[in-house]
Amino acid sequence: MSGETPVVRVVVADGEMVRTALRAILDAEEGVEVVGEAATGAEAVSVVRALRPDVVLMDVRMPEIDGIRATEQILATLEDPPRIVVVKTFESDAYVYDALHAGAAGFLLKQSAAEELVQAVRLVACGDSLLYPAAVRTLAGRHTRRRESPAPAWVARLTGREADVLRLMAAGLANAEIAGRLAIGPATAKTHVAAILAKTGARDRTQAVIAAYESGFITLG
């Protein structure tokens, strides 16, 4: 029927117990459907290629190939790939940073509340990123090497306003919040974000923020 909200189609790639729990939570939500599951990284790639979901919940520690390599393969081989959310434990920070670097849209703890899980799926399905500023800053501090080479060329190509917007993106502000902070229109903020993604070569906001840290544009001092 016309006017209905599209169903968010999800693939869950994790161990059996976690898959069962996540499916129960998501299938209980109106407008969300788990369309497939995978027990290994290789199976995740195959299932996603076959089913073309909107969102993938991906464990980073998977048999055969890990979730990082699976993320890379999915994003590299599909023209319109799904949004991938890393599902992590407290102990897997190093893996999470690698997954974000590979193109994951964000991460969640396996211990997250059901409401947080559902909200995350809906958020990334709309094209947003799960960007937790303090967590990303901590991860960048642990895993980004101190730069000794010149900053990449894109840093010099940023306009002053784009530089301001990128700093606010790193602080976790959404477009509407950026617009309010800089006294510009929401459409203008969106245009600046698009320009930043193009100049940094980033797939999304998370990738742009990681690039900002790794380039030295945002310092960790």
Helices and strands as residue ranges (DSSP letters): E 8-13, H 16-27, E 32-38, H 41-51, E 55-59, H 67-77, E 83-88, H 93-102, E 106-109, H 114-125, H 133-143, H 153-157, H 160-170, H 175-182, H 186-200, H 205-215
